[in-house]
Amino acid sequence: MSDTPDSVVRTYIQTHRAAFLADLADWLRIPSVSAHPDHDADVRRSADWLAAKLKETGFPVTEIWDTPGAPAVFAEWPSEDPDAPTVLVYGHHDVQPAAREDGWHTDPFEPVVRDGRMYARGAADDKGQVFFHTLGVRAHLAATGRTAPAVHLKLLVEGEEESGSPHFRALAEERAGRLAADVVIVSDTGMWSADTPTVCTGMRGLADCEIELYGPDQDIHSGSFGGAVPNPATVAARLVAALHDEHERVTVPGFYDGVAELTEAERALIAELPFDEEEWLRTAKSHGTLGEAGFSTLERVWARPTAEVNGIGGGYQGPGGKTIIPSSAQLKLSFRLVAGQDPDRIERSVRDWTEARIPAGIRHKISFGAATRPCLTPLDHPALQSLVRAMGRAFDQKIRFTREGGSGPAADLQDVLGAPVLFLGISVPSDGWHAPNERVELDLLLKGVETTAHLWSELGAAPGPGTGPAR
């Protein structure tokens, strides 16, 4: 009996495992910390290293794309089939700061393999999850007998994700023609657990603002003037108190307009996950849950919009009392958004809601940060089903679904390119992203390799919306 494509993929991966891990360790030794100017040269060196390795892998096009900040890497490998769909893989090569004195057991930039894990900054977030695409595409070719992938394959690996991707949107817009794709694969997320492999189907968007309130031109005596002039700290407290109703719903008019409500099928899939709320609370360092009535904890953090008070200040904060009416107060608010919500509309609504509650005699300023749009791929999308099949072949078990409560630059690609976003990540919560002793489970990393080896064939063979060639 001849070998099956799946067995060929696994044999190829095992044969090349040692060289793959040695190359990954070499890349992890480069301290590509984008947040620290002292490492600017290292971030550049990381981009050069990856571009060279992608060329060695077989990508005929590899380029360094400069930005006003750190460089990104672009690579392209056209399929021999002109009608094949175009797939863009996104990841990042910069990492969080790390030092031995932060609590690392070993040098964070000298990879160590112990108990089936590789320990190093960037092992999971995100160099490991970017790098598995190099071995994956070679395994794909070995199993299919092709000399080029079954899809037009592109990679975009940015160098500023850990610094908030300040130039990513502009880069995507500037290079939109080169980045055009039918499907975007983001390899910068994780799974529920090693025993419960999952595919993430969406991330929330984000809008945030700072509200500055000004009353008297200076702090004044509360005995002489209290009760007769407006107090900006009182106004700040009233704004916070009015932000939610008794059911923890946001009171800003129009806030829920257009929200993509969870279907019963989606709620059932979330309920299938082995969620331990007590363990989750321990991780959150919280002593109880609270949120919008009628929704479970996971539904609240994955699929419902929120408003949070990130900071409130004003007036005297020192020891003892100081009987004043403060001259100013400040609020910092953030809003996590779900599919169907428009950040620009939310900002207008928040501004109108705030201004309607500020009394005469209080001057104010509202400043909004850069917004991130939410992204969500429907469960029945053909491209998502291709990913689920590929992952099922790698893990030999049912693949379940999650969402991410946070936000990221994936939505910029969805917005600029008009393509659905799929999330292929194999990292698990214990990998310790951003924490000391970050690591990646090597067996799971190789399952990521295996998944991507199958994915290009699955996408190339799956007709339907979002899987035809990019125009």
C-alpha positions as CSV (number, residue, x, y, z in Angstrom):
1,M,0.0,0.0,0.0
2,S,1.4,3.4,-1.0
3,D,1.8,6.1,1.6
4,T,-1.1,8.5,2.1
5,P,-0.6,12.3,1.9
6,D,-1.1,12.5,5.6
7,S,1.6,9.9,6.4
8,V,4.0,11.6,3.9
9,V,3.5,14.9,5.7
10,R,4.2,13.3,9.1
11,T,7.3,11.5,7.9
12,Y,8.6,14.6,6.3
13,I,8.1,16.7,9.4
14,Q,9.8,14.1,11.7
15,T,12.7,13.8,9.2
16,H,13.3,17.5,9.3
17,R,12.3,18.2,12.9
18,A,15.9,18.7,14.3
19,A,16.9,21.1,11.6
20,F,13.7,23.0,11.9
21,L,14.1,23.4,15.7
22,A,17.7,24.4,15.3
23,D,16.8,27.1,12.8
24,L,14.0,28.4,15.1
25,A,16.5,28.5,18.0
26,D,18.9,30.5,15.9
27,W,16.1,33.1,15.1
28,L,15.1,33.3,18.8
29,R,18.6,34.3,19.8
30,I,18.0,37.6,18.0
31,P,16.5,40.0,20.7
32,S,14.1,41.8,18.3
33,V,12.5,44.0,21.0
34,S,10.6,46.6,19.1
35,A,9.7,48.7,22.1
36,H,13.3,49.5,23.0
37,P,15.4,51.8,20.7
38,D,18.6,50.0,21.8
39,H,17.3,46.9,19.9
40,D,16.5,48.7,16.6
41,A,19.5,47.0,15.0
42,D,18.3,43.6,16.3
43,V,14.8,44.0,14.9
44,R,16.4,44.8,11.5
45,R,18.7,41.7,11.9
46,S,15.6,39.6,12.7
47,A,13.9,40.8,9.5
48,D,17.0,40.1,7.4
49,W,17.3,36.6,9.0
50,L,13.7,35.7,8.2
51,A,13.8,37.0,4.6
52,A,16.9,34.9,4.0
53,K,15.3,31.8,5.5
54,L,12.2,32.3,3.5
55,K,14.3,32.5,0.3
56,E,16.1,29.3,1.4
57,T,12.7,27.7,2.0
58,G,11.7,28.3,-1.7
59,F,9.9,31.6,-1.8
60,P,11.0,33.2,-5.0
61,V,10.1,36.7,-3.7
62,T,11.3,38.0,-0.4
63,E,11.5,41.6,0.5
64,I,12.1,43.9,3.5
65,W,9.4,46.6,3.7
66,D,10.6,49.6,5.7
67,T,8.2,51.7,7.8
68,P,8.8,54.8,9.8
69,G,9.4,52.3,12.6
70,A,10.6,48.7,12.4
71,P,10.8,46.7,9.1
72,A,8.3,44.1,8.0
73,V,9.1,41.1,5.8
74,F,7.1,40.2,2.7
75,A,7.3,36.9,0.8
76,E,5.4,35.5,-2.1
77,W,5.3,32.1,-3.8
78,P,2.8,31.9,-6.7
79,S,1.0,28.7,-7.5
80,E,1.4,27.1,-10.8
81,D,-2.4,27.1,-11.1
82,P,-3.3,30.7,-12.2
83,D,-6.9,30.2,-10.9
84,A,-5.7,29.1,-7.4
85,P,-6.9,31.3,-4.5
86,T,-4.5,33.8,-2.9
87,V,-3.7,33.4,0.8
88,L,-1.9,35.9,2.9
89,V,-0.3,34.8,6.2
90,Y,0.2,37.4,8.9
91,G,2.5,37.2,11.9
92,H,5.2,39.3,13.6
93,H,8.9,38.9,14.3
94,D,9.3,41.4,17.1
95,V,9.1,40.3,20.7
96,Q,8.4,41.7,24.2
97,P,11.3,42.9,26.4
98,A,12.9,40.2,28.5
99,A,15.7,40.0,31.0
100,R,17.0,37.3,33.4
101,E,16.2,39.4,36.4
102,D,12.5,39.5,35.4
103,G,12.3,35.9,36.8
104,W,13.6,33.9,33.9
105,H,15.3,30.6,34.8
106,T,17.7,30.9,31.9
107,D,18.8,33.6,29.4
108,P,15.6,34.6,27.6
109,F,17.5,34.9,24.3
110,E,19.3,31.6,24.6
111,P,16.7,28.9,23.8
112,V,16.6,25.9,26.0
113,V,14.7,22.7,25.4
114,R,13.4,21.0,28.5
115,D,10.5,18.5,29.1
116,G,9.3,18.8,25.5
117,R,9.2,22.6,25.5
118,M,11.4,25.2,24.0
119,Y,12.0,28.2,26.4
120,A,12.8,31.6,24.9
121,R,11.3,35.0,24.4
122,G,9.3,34.7,21.2
123,A,9.1,30.9,21.2
124,A,5.3,31.1,21.1
125,D,4.6,34.8,20.5
126,D,5.2,34.9,17.7
127,K,8.4,33.5,16.0
128,G,7.5,29.9,16.6
129,Q,4.0,30.3,15.1
130,V,5.4,32.2,12.1
131,F,8.2,29.8,11.5
132,F,6.1,26.6,11.3
133,H,4.9,27.9,7.9
134,T,8.4,27.3,6.5
135,L,8.4,23.6,7.2
136,G,4.7,23.3,6.6
137,V,4.9,24.5,3.0
138,R,7.8,22.1,2.3
139,A,5.8,19.2,3.7
140,H,2.9,20.3,1.6
141,L,5.1,20.1,-1.5
142,A,6.5,16.7,-0.5
143,A,3.0,15.2,0.0
144,T,1.5,16.6,-3.2
145,G,4.4,16.3,-5.6
146,R,4.1,20.0,-6.4
147,T,6.9,22.4,-7.1
148,A,4.8,25.3,-5.9
149,P,2.0,25.6,-3.4
150,A,-1.7,24.8,-4.2
151,V,-2.4,28.4,-3.5
152,H,-0.8,31.7,-4.3
153,L,1.0,32.1,-1.0
154,K,2.0,35.4,0.6
155,L,3.5,36.2,4.0
156,L,3.5,39.5,5.8
157,V,5.5,39.5,9.1
158,E,5.5,42.9,10.8
159,G,8.1,44.2,13.2
160,E,6.0,46.4,15.5
161,E,3.1,44.3,16.8
162,E,4.5,44.3,20.4
163,S,4.6,48.1,20.2
164,G,1.0,48.5,19.1
165,S,1.5,48.2,15.3
166,P,1.6,52.0,15.0
167,H,2.5,51.9,11.3
168,F,0.8,48.7,10.2
169,R,-2.5,50.2,8.9
170,A,-0.6,52.7,6.7
171,L,1.7,49.9,5.5
172,A,-1.3,47.7,4.6
173,E,-3.0,50.6,2.7
174,E,0.2,51.6,0.9
175,R,0.9,48.0,-0.2
176,A,-2.7,46.9,-0.6
177,G,-2.1,45.8,-4.3
178,R,0.8,43.5,-3.3
179,L,-1.1,42.2,-0.3
180,A,-4.4,41.4,-2.2
181,A,-5.7,38.1,-1.1
182,D,-8.9,36.0,-0.9
183,V,-8.1,34.7,2.6
184,V,-6.0,36.0,5.5
185,I,-4.4,33.6,7.9
186,V,-3.3,35.0,11.2
187,S,-0.8,32.9,13.1
188,D,-0.6,34.9,16.3
189,T,-3.3,33.3,18.5
190,G,-3.7,30.2,20.5
191,M,-5.9,27.2,21.3
192,W,-8.1,26.4,24.2
193,S,-5.7,23.6,25.4
194,A,-3.4,20.8,24.2
195,D,-6.3,18.4,24.7
196,T,-8.9,20.6,23.1
197,P,-7.7,22.0,19.8
198,T,-9.7,24.9,18.7
199,V,-9.9,27.5,15.9
200,C,-10.5,31.1,16.8
201,T,-13.2,32.7,14.6
202,G,-13.0,36.4,15.6
203,M,-11.5,39.2,17.7
204,R,-13.2,42.2,19.2
205,G,-12.4,45.7,18.1
206,L,-11.4,48.6,20.3
207,A,-12.1,52.2,20.9
208,D,-10.7,54.2,23.8
209,C,-10.9,57.8,25.0
210,E,-9.6,60.2,27.7
211,I,-12.1,62.7,29.1
212,E,-10.5,65.8,30.8
213,L,-12.8,67.9,32.9
214,Y,-12.0,71.4,34.1
215,G,-13.8,73.5,36.8
216,P,-12.2,76.3,38.7
217,D,-9.0,77.8,37.4
218,Q,-7.2,76.4,40.5
219,D,-8.1,74.2,43.5
220,I,-10.4,76.2,45.8
221,H,-11.7,76.1,49.4
222,S,-14.6,73.7,49.7
223,G,-16.0,75.6,52.7
224,S,-16.0,78.9,50.9
225,F,-17.2,77.6,47.5
226,G,-18.5,74.0,47.9
227,G,-22.1,73.5,47.0
228,A,-22.1,76.7,44.9
229,V,-19.8,75.8,41.9
230,P,-19.5,72.7,39.8
231,N,-16.9,70.1,40.9
232,P,-15.1,68.3,38.1
233,A,-14.4,65.2,40.3
234,T,-18.1,64.9,41.0
235,V,-18.9,65.1,37.3
236,A,-16.3,62.4,36.6
237,A,-17.9,60.1,39.2
238,R,-21.4,60.7,37.8
239,L,-20.2,59.8,34.3
240,V,-18.8,56.6,35.6
241,A,-21.9,55.8,37.5
242,A,-24.1,56.4,34.5
243,L,-22.1,54.3,32.1
244,H,-23.9,51.0,32.9
245,D,-27.5,50.2,34.0
246,E,-28.5,47.7,36.7
247,H,-28.1,44.9,34.2
248,E,-24.5,45.9,33.4
249,R,-25.6,47.0,29.9
250,V,-23.8,50.1,28.5
251,T,-26.2,53.1,28.5
252,V,-24.7,55.0,25.6
253,P,-27.5,55.5,23.1
254,G,-27.0,53.4,20.0
255,F,-24.1,51.4,21.5
256,Y,-25.7,48.0,20.6
257,D,-26.9,49.1,17.2
258,G,-25.8,46.5,14.6
259,V,-24.3,44.1,17.1
260,A,-24.1,40.6,15.6
261,E,-26.0,38.6,18.2
262,L,-24.9,35.1,19.1
263,T,-27.0,32.3,17.5
264,E,-28.2,29.4,19.6
265,A,-25.8,27.2,17.6
266,E,-22.9,29.5,18.5
267,R,-23.9,29.5,22.2
268,A,-24.0,25.7,22.2
269,L,-20.5,25.5,20.7
270,I,-19.2,27.8,23.4
271,A,-20.9,25.8,26.0
272,E,-19.2,22.6,24.8
273,L,-15.8,23.9,25.9
274,P,-14.5,22.5,29.2
275,F,-14.6,25.9,31.0
276,D,-13.7,26.0,34.7
277,E,-15.0,29.3,36.0
278,E,-13.2,28.9,39.4
279,E,-9.9,28.3,37.6
280,W,-10.6,31.2,35.3
281,L,-11.2,33.5,38.3
282,R,-7.9,32.4,39.8
283,T,-6.1,33.3,36.6
284,A,-8.0,36.7,36.5
285,K,-6.9,37.3,40.2
286,S,-10.6,38.2,40.7
287,H,-13.0,37.3,43.5
288,G,-16.2,37.1,41.5
289,T,-17.7,37.5,38.0
290,L,-19.9,40.4,36.9
291,G,-21.2,41.4,33.5
292,E,-24.1,41.8,31.1
293,A,-27.1,39.9,32.3
294,G,-28.2,36.9,30.3
295,F,-24.7,35.9,29.1
296,S,-22.1,33.4,30.3
297,T,-18.6,34.5,31.2
298,L,-17.1,33.3,27.9
299,E,-19.9,34.9,25.9
300,R,-19.2,38.2,27.7
301,V,-15.5,38.2,26.9
302,W,-15.7,36.9,23.4
303,A,-19.0,38.0,21.8
304,R,-20.4,41.0,23.7
305,P,-19.3,44.6,23.6
306,T,-18.1,46.3,26.8
307,A,-17.3,49.6,28.3
308,E,-14.6,49.7,31.0
309,V,-13.3,52.5,33.2
310,N,-9.5,52.2,32.9
311,G,-8.7,55.0,35.1
312,I,-10.2,57.9,37.1
313,G,-8.5,60.7,38.8
314,G,-8.7,64.2,40.2
315,G,-8.2,66.2,43.3
316,Y,-6.1,65.6,46.3
317,Q,-4.6,62.1,46.6
318,G,-2.0,62.5,49.4
319,P,-2.2,61.5,53.1
320,G,-4.8,63.1,55.3
321,G,-7.5,65.4,54.2
322,K,-7.4,68.5,52.0
323,T,-10.8,70.3,51.8
324,I,-10.8,71.5,48.2
325,I,-12.8,71.6,45.1
326,P,-10.3,70.3,42.5
327,S,-9.6,72.3,39.4
328,S,-9.7,69.2,37.2
329,A,-10.5,65.5,36.9
330,Q,-9.8,62.8,34.3
331,L,-11.3,59.6,33.0
332,K,-9.9,56.9,30.7
333,L,-12.5,54.7,29.1
334,S,-12.2,51.8,26.6
335,F,-14.9,50.0,24.6
336,R,-14.4,46.5,23.2
337,L,-16.5,46.1,20.1
338,V,-18.0,43.1,18.3
339,A,-18.9,42.4,14.7
340,G,-21.5,44.8,13.4
341,Q,-20.2,47.8,15.5
342,D,-18.4,50.7,13.8
343,P,-15.7,52.4,15.9
344,D,-16.4,55.8,14.3
345,R,-20.1,55.6,15.2
346,I,-19.2,54.5,18.7
347,E,-16.9,57.4,19.1
348,R,-19.6,59.9,18.0
349,S,-22.1,58.3,20.4
350,V,-19.8,58.4,23.3
351,R,-18.9,62.0,22.6
352,D,-22.6,63.0,22.4
353,W,-23.4,61.0,25.6
354,T,-20.6,62.6,27.5
355,E,-21.4,66.2,26.4
356,A,-25.1,65.8,27.3
357,R,-24.0,65.1,30.9
358,I,-21.6,67.8,31.5
359,P,-23.1,70.8,33.5
360,A,-22.5,74.4,32.7
361,G,-19.3,75.7,34.3
362,I,-17.3,72.6,33.4
363,R,-15.0,72.7,30.4
364,H,-14.0,69.5,28.8
365,K,-11.8,67.8,26.2
366,I,-12.4,64.3,24.8
367,S,-9.5,62.6,23.0
368,F,-9.9,59.2,21.2
369,G,-7.0,56.9,20.4
370,A,-6.6,54.9,17.2
371,A,-9.5,52.5,16.9
372,T,-9.4,48.8,15.9
373,R,-12.3,47.2,14.1
374,P,-13.8,43.8,15.1
375,C,-13.5,40.8,12.8
376,L,-15.6,37.7,12.7
377,T,-15.6,34.8,10.2
378,P,-19.0,32.9,10.0
379,L,-18.8,29.3,11.1
380,D,-20.1,28.1,7.7
381,H,-17.5,30.1,5.6
382,P,-15.9,27.7,3.1
383,A,-12.4,28.9,4.0
384,L,-13.0,28.4,7.7
385,Q,-14.2,24.9,7.0
386,S,-11.0,24.2,5.0
387,L,-9.0,25.3,8.1
388,V,-11.0,23.0,10.4
389,R,-10.5,20.1,8.1
390,A,-6.7,20.7,7.9
391,M,-6.5,21.0,11.7
392,G,-8.6,17.9,12.2
393,R,-6.2,15.9,10.0
394,A,-3.3,17.1,12.0
395,F,-4.8,16.5,15.5
396,D,-7.0,13.5,14.7
397,Q,-9.9,14.8,16.7
398,K,-12.8,17.1,16.6
399,I,-11.9,20.8,16.3
400,R,-13.9,23.2,18.4
401,F,-14.3,27.0,18.2
402,T,-13.3,30.0,20.3
403,R,-13.1,33.7,19.9
404,E,-10.6,36.2,21.3
405,G,-11.7,38.9,23.7
406,G,-8.8,41.1,22.8
407,S,-8.0,43.1,19.7
408,G,-5.3,43.1,17.1
409,P,-4.1,44.3,13.7
410,A,-5.9,41.4,11.9
411,A,-9.0,43.6,11.5
412,D,-6.9,46.2,9.5
413,L,-6.1,43.5,7.0
414,Q,-9.8,42.5,6.8
415,D,-10.8,46.1,6.4
416,V,-8.1,47.1,3.8
417,L,-8.1,43.9,1.8
418,G,-11.8,43.0,2.1
419,A,-10.9,39.4,2.8
420,P,-12.0,37.0,5.6
421,V,-9.6,36.5,8.4
422,L,-8.9,33.0,9.8
423,F,-6.8,32.3,12.9
424,L,-4.3,29.4,12.9
425,G,-2.5,29.3,16.2
426,I,-1.3,26.4,18.3
427,S,-0.1,28.1,21.4
428,V,-1.8,27.3,24.7
429,P,-2.4,29.5,27.8
430,S,0.5,27.9,29.7
431,D,3.0,29.1,27.2
432,G,3.2,32.4,29.1
433,W,3.1,35.0,26.4
434,H,4.7,38.2,27.6
435,A,5.7,36.5,30.8
436,P,9.0,35.2,32.2
437,N,9.9,31.7,30.9
438,E,7.8,31.9,27.7
439,R,7.8,28.6,26.0
440,V,6.2,26.5,23.2
441,E,5.1,22.9,23.3
442,L,7.2,21.3,20.6
443,D,4.6,18.6,19.8
444,L,2.0,21.3,19.3
445,L,4.4,23.4,17.3
446,L,4.8,20.4,14.9
447,K,1.0,20.0,14.8
448,G,0.9,23.6,13.5
449,V,3.4,22.5,10.8
450,E,1.2,19.6,9.9
451,T,-1.9,21.8,9.8
452,T,-0.4,24.3,7.4
453,A,0.9,21.5,5.3
454,H,-2.7,20.3,4.8
455,L,-4.3,23.7,4.6
456,W,-2.9,24.8,1.2
457,S,-4.4,21.7,-0.4
458,E,-7.7,22.1,1.4
459,L,-8.0,25.8,0.4
460,G,-6.9,25.1,-3.1
461,A,-9.6,22.4,-3.6
462,A,-12.5,24.3,-1.9
463,P,-14.5,26.4,-4.2
464,G,-16.9,29.0,-2.8
465,P,-17.1,32.6,-1.6
466,G,-13.7,33.9,-0.5
467,T,-11.7,31.1,-2.0
468,G,-11.5,32.2,-5.7
469,P,-8.4,34.0,-7.0
470,A,-7.8,37.5,-5.8
471,R,-8.4,40.2,-8.4
